[in-house]
Amino acid sequence: MKLYNTLTRKKEEFVPLEENKVKMYVCGPTVYDYIHIGNARPYVIFDTIRRYMEYKGYEVNYVQNFTDVDDKIIKRANEENVSAKDIADRFVNEAIKDADGLNVEPATKNPRVTEEMPYIIEMIETLVEKGFAYEVNGTVYFDTKSFAGYGKLSGKNIDDLEAGARIEIDREKKNPMDFVLWKPFKPGEPKWDSPWGDGRPGWHIECSVMAKRYLGDTIDIHAGGEDLIFPHHENEIAQSEAANGKPFSKYWLHNGFINVDNEKMSKSKGNFFTLREIAKVIPYDVIRFFILNGHYRSPINFSKDLMEAAGNGLDRIKNCVKDLSFIAVNGKDGDISESERKLIEECVKYKERFEESMDDDFNTADAVSSIFEFVKFANKNVNENSTKLFADAVLLKIVELCHILGIEPLKENKSSDDEEIELLIAERQEARKNKNWAEADRIRDEIAKRGIVIEDTSAGVRWSRK
């Protein structure tokens, strides 16, 4: 299995720190609002990577944080005249609902900044004691010049950064690129007691602390969106390695952006959408499938046409699985024939192609293509004359590959009238059995008005929506 390591800028063979175990940290959202479509991509991508590693036999300790203290959270809390905790709690719950909708497996741990304050203060104290941080009037800064490796993740040179820094000169700082570890209390903000006075942590320190606490000084994989490479992840490396005296993460994975109609998503452009808004008109599983249709490191474009294409592609898989399920129940009894046995052996190549794609830096786009090839094979070779056992064997193999990608084609979002349609079909079958053709035709017409297509086959009745 090879993955592209942002730190070394090349694909590397994945070798975990501990045999058969993976320690993985993924930066989570700041919970001041519903997560947006851009947030959905790291949720889906790194969940899929975790699933594939578990499929390959690794035990994955998967930690994803919630940033629950931040300027945006405080601003919204003050606007709504509630506490910052109220805002954070509300949108943590909403983020979990959206993640469930995307079929994201629960993390091993979802730590929250406000619950880690003693450990945050402890790491800042360590950095001060070791000479990597300094305090001025209640603010603690990390001294970027004190850490020799600063810039190694992003490839940025600290002197060049300072020369071109478009930042307001802060006379308290030793160097323009020094960043805040602890900031003093301001009225209207939550606060915690510390050796430097009441206040709250800066943004970057939280992930260093939570990764250390739940995964250890050195982890296998740290992941997030490419917008986090600098300064967030760069600063995490500096803090963690300065405090712990050890490498922070062996591999760094970053997903590309989602653009909307070929433009960067922005509230000012009016093309900013929350995932919840989109999910009202596009099913969550289609959104997930759309995200998987591009390589995770490449930018992808969100548009109505592309989402429609993703929905059609997912329907191809679902329809195949539905047909296989039907034949697995209503097909011929008896043992698998010799010709069917040879076809089952042929199925192995689709699984091998799938694994080859995923082993090559988690190329989900090519992995999806191998599933489509498998579906084409199934549609050609499994029919009403097939044995139940053959149909079931092919079905299980397709479903297994889909499951690795977090796609569950057997789980359909049933409409509120599905049970009524099933009842009407049963009534029609009873009318046909009694040779009451007029009643059978009346029921068929009523079903057709609901956009349902009925197909009478030798193995029973199948129905689908137009």
N, C-alpha and C positions, 0 to 999 in steps of 0.2 A: 504494500500500500504506500503510494507516494502522495505527498501533499506539498503545496507551495507555501514556503515559510517566508513571511514578509521580512523577518529579521535578516535572513541570508539572501533573499531575493532569488531563490531557486527552488525547484522541486527536490524534496528529500525523502528518503525512505523513512517511514514512520517506525520508530523504535521507542516504546514507552520506557519511562524511568523504572517502572516495576513491571515484571512479567505479567501479561494478561490484565493489567489494570491501567486505567486512564484517568488522570485528574484534569478536568476541563472547566475553565471559568469563562463565562460569557457575560459581557456588559449588558445589563438590562435597562429598561426605560426609566426616565424621570417622570414620576406619576403626578402630573398636574392637569392632565386631560386624557381623553381616550387615545390609545396608541394610533399612529397613522400608518398608511400603507408602507412607508419606508421602514417603520419598526417591524412590520410583518416579515420582511425578508430575513433578517438575522434570526428571528424566531423560527422560521421554517427551515432555513439552511442549516443552522447548527443543531437543530433537533434531528434533521435527516442524517447529518454526519454522526451524531450520537447513535441513532438507530442502526446505521451501517456498522459502526464499531461493535455494537452489542451483537449484531448478526454474525460478525466475524469472531465472536467469542470473548471480547473484552468486557470487563466489569467497569462501567463508566460512572465515576463520581462527578456529577454535573451540577455546577453551582451557577446560578444566575441571580444577580442582585436586583433590588428595587431602590432607586435613589428617592428617598422620601423626605429629604430636607434640601431645599434649593430655592433660589430667588423667585422662580416662576410659581412654585408651590405657595410661597409666602405671599406673593402678589395676589394670587387668586383667593387665598384664604382671607386676606384683608378686604378684597372686593366683595366677598360673600359674607363677611363678618362672622367667619367661623375659624376654628383653629387649623393650623397647617396639618395637624394629624388627621382632622376630619377629611380634608381634601385628599391627602395621601391614601388613607384607608379606602375612600370611595373609589379612587382610580386604580389602586392595586387590585381590588375586586373586579373592576371592569377589564383590566388587562388580563386577568386570569380567565375571564369569560371568553375574551377574544382568542386567547391562546388555546383554550379548549375547543373553540369553534374551528381553529386551524388544525386540530388534532395534534397539538404539541404535547409530548409526554411531560408530566410534571417533573420539575427539576429535583435533584436529590435534596437541594436546599435553596431557598429563596431568601437570603438575608436582607435585612433592611438597615440602612445607615443609622437610624435613630436607636436601634437595638445593639449597636456595636460601639457606642461612644467610649467606654473604658478602654477598649483595645485600640481605638483610633488615637486617643490621648497617649497611650503607652508607646505607640510607634513614633509619634511626633517627639515625645521625650527622648526616645532612643536616638532619633536623628539629630536633635539638639546636642545631646551628650557626645555624639561621635563627630560633631563639627560640620554636619551637612545641612544644618538649619539654624536660623537665628530669629530672635524675637525683637520686635520694635513696637513699643506702645500697644502691647496686647495682640499684635499680629505676628504670626510665625511664618517665615518664608523658607522655602527650600533654596539653598545656594547652588544654582546650576553649575557654576564654575568649579565647585568642589567635587563634582562627580565626573570622572574622566570619560565615561562612556556616553555622556549625554548626546543624543542625536543618532545613535546607532540603529534605531528602528526605522526612523523616518528618512535617514540619510542626510539630515540637515546638519550644517556646521553652525555651532553656537555663535561664533564670531560673525558669520554672515547674517544669522538671525537678528542679532543685536544691531548690526549696522543698518538693516532694512526694517527694523521693527516699527510698525505703525501703532504704537501704544503710548498712552499718556505717560509721561515721565513721572515715576513715583519716587520721590526723593528718599523715602524710607528704604528702598531696595538697594542692595549692594550692586546688583546687575539687572539690566532691563528685563531679562528673561526669567528671573527668579519668580516662583509662583507660590501662592498662599496655601499653607497647611492648616492654619487656624485663623479665624477672623473674629474680632471683638463684637460683642453684642450691640445691636441697634434696636431702638424702640419698635415694637410691633413684630419682632422676630422671635422664634424659639431660641432658647439658650441652654447651655450646659456649663457646669463649673469645670474649670481647668487650672493648671498652674499659671496660666497667662491671663487669667480672668474669665468672666462669663463670656461665652461666645459659641461658635459652631465651626465645624470643619470646612475646609475648602473641598472642591469637587474631587480632585484626583486621589486624595489619600484613602478614600473609602474602599476602592477596589483592591488596593494593595493590602489593606487590613483584612478584608473579607476573604480574599484568596489565600492569604497566609493562615487565617484561623481555620478555614474549612478544608483546605487542600494541602497546606504545608508551605515551607519556604520556597521550594521549587516545584513548579507544576508542569504537566505535559503540554497542554494547549491553552492559550488565551485567545479569545475570539471576540469579534465585534464588527461594526461597520467601518468602512475605510475612512470615514470622517473622523474616527477616533484615533487614527495612527498618531497624528500630532494635533494638539499637544497631549491629549489624555493618556494614551498608552505609552508615549515617550516618558511622560512624567511618572507613570506607574513604575516603569523599569527603574528610573533613577531612585525613587523612594524605596522600593522594595530591595534592590540590590545594595543600596547604601545602608539600609537598616539591618538587613539579614546577612550581608556578606556572602551571598550566594546568587547564582543566576536565577532570574525570576521565572521565566517560562522558556521551555525548549523550542516550542513552535508557536508562531503567531499567524492566525488566520483572519482575513478580512474580506467581507462581502462588498460588492459594488453597489452603486446607488440605483434607486428606481426613479426614472424620469417619468413625467406625465405628459403625454402627447409630444414627446421629444424635447421637453423643456424641464429644467430643474424644478422640483416641487417647491412652491413658495406661496405663503399666504398672500403676499402682495400681488402675485400673478393670478390669484383666484383659482389655482390648480392644486390646492392643498386639501386632501381628503383623509378623514379618519377611517380606520378599518371598519368601524361599526357602520358608518354611512355607506360604504361600498357593499358590505355584507347584506344590506337591506335589499339590494337588487342583484347581487352576484353571490351565489353560495360560497361559503368558506372553503369547501373542498376544491372549487374551481380556482379560487384565489391561490390556494396552496399549489395546485397543479400548474398554474400559470408561472409561479415563482420558480418551480422546479424545471421548467422548460428552457431556462437559460443557465449558463455556467455561473456559479456563485460569485466569481471574481469579476465578471463582466457586468457593465451596466445593462439594465433591462428597461424597456419602455412600456409603461402602463397606458393602454388605450382601449376604447370600447371594442374595436375590431380584434385586437389581440386577445382580449378577455373572452370574446365570443369564440375565437378559434380554440382557445384553451378549453372552453366548455364543450365544444364539439368533439375535441380530442378525448376528453374525459368520458363523454357519452359513448364513444366507440368502445372504450375499455369496459364501461359499465354494461353496455348492451351485450358484449361478448360474454361477460361473466354471468349475466342474467340468463342468456341462452344455455351456457354450460350448466348452470345450476338447474335449469329446467330439465335438461337431458339427463343429468345425474340422478334425478328423481323419477323421470318418466321414460328413460331410454330402455334398451333391451336388458333383460336379466342375463345372468350367466357370467362366465369368466371372460377376461380380456382376450381377444383373438390375437393370433400371431402378428398380423399386420398392425394391429393397434399397439402391440408391445414394441414393435420397431419404431412406431411414431412417438411413443413415450420416450424412448432412448434418444430420439431426435430433439426432443424438448430441451435436453441438457445444454445444447449450444446457445440457447437464448439466455439461460442462467449464466453461462460463462461470459457471454458478451456483456451482460448486465454488470457482473463483477469486475470485468476488465475496465469498464467505464468508471465505476465507482472507485476502483483502486488507483485510477489515474486522476488524483486530486479531486475526487468526488464530482465527477462529470455527470451530473444528474440529467443534463440535456440528452446525452448519448444513452444514458440508462433508460430514459423514457422511450427513446427510439427503439431500443431492444424489446421493450414491452409491447410497443405497437407491432413489431415484427412477429412477436409471439401471438398477439391477438389475430393477426392475419393468418398465421398457421392454424390456430384453433378454429377460426371461421371456415377455413377450407376443409379441415379434416374431421371435425366433430359435427355430427348431424343426428337426425332422428333415428338413423339405423345403427348408431354407435351404442356400445354397452354403457350401462350406468357407471361401471368402474372406470372405464376409459375417460369418460367425460369428467368424472370426479377427480381423476389423477391430473388431468390438464388444468382443471379449475384450481386446484390447490396450488399448483406451481405458479400460475399467474397471480393469484391472490398473495402468495408469499412475497413475490417481487414488489408488488404494489405496496404491501404493508411496510417494507423496508423504507419506502419513500413517504410513508405516512398517509398513503391513499388507501381507503377502505371501500372498494367497489361493491361489496356486499351490503354495505350500510347505506341505504337510500333514505333521503329526507322525505318521509311520507307526507303526502298532502292530506288535509283534513277529510277529503272525500274518498280516499283510497278504500276504506272499509265498505263504503256505500257502493262503490264500483264493483268490488269483489262480490257483494251480495247480489247486485243486479246480474252479474255474470252467472252466478249460481242459479238464479231464477230463470235465466234464459236457457241454461243447460237442462233444467227441469222441464221447461216448456218443450224443448226439442225432444227430450226423452219421451214425453207424452204425445209427441207429434202435433203439438199445438203451434203450428208454424206462424200463424198470425201474431200470436203473443210473443214468440221468439223474435220475430222481425221488429215488433214494436219496441221491445227492450233493446235490441241492437241499435235502433235509430236513436233511442234516448241516450244510450252510452256514447254514440257517435257525436251527439250534440255537445257532449262534455269534452270533446277533443281526444277521445280514446279510440285507438285502432285495435280491433279484435282479430286474431288470427286463429282459425280452427285448424288444428293439426292432428295427425294420427295419434299423437301422444298427449293430446289435451288442448285446452284453450290457453293462448298467450295474449297478453294485452300490453299496450304501451301508449304513451302520450304522443300526440303529433308534435 
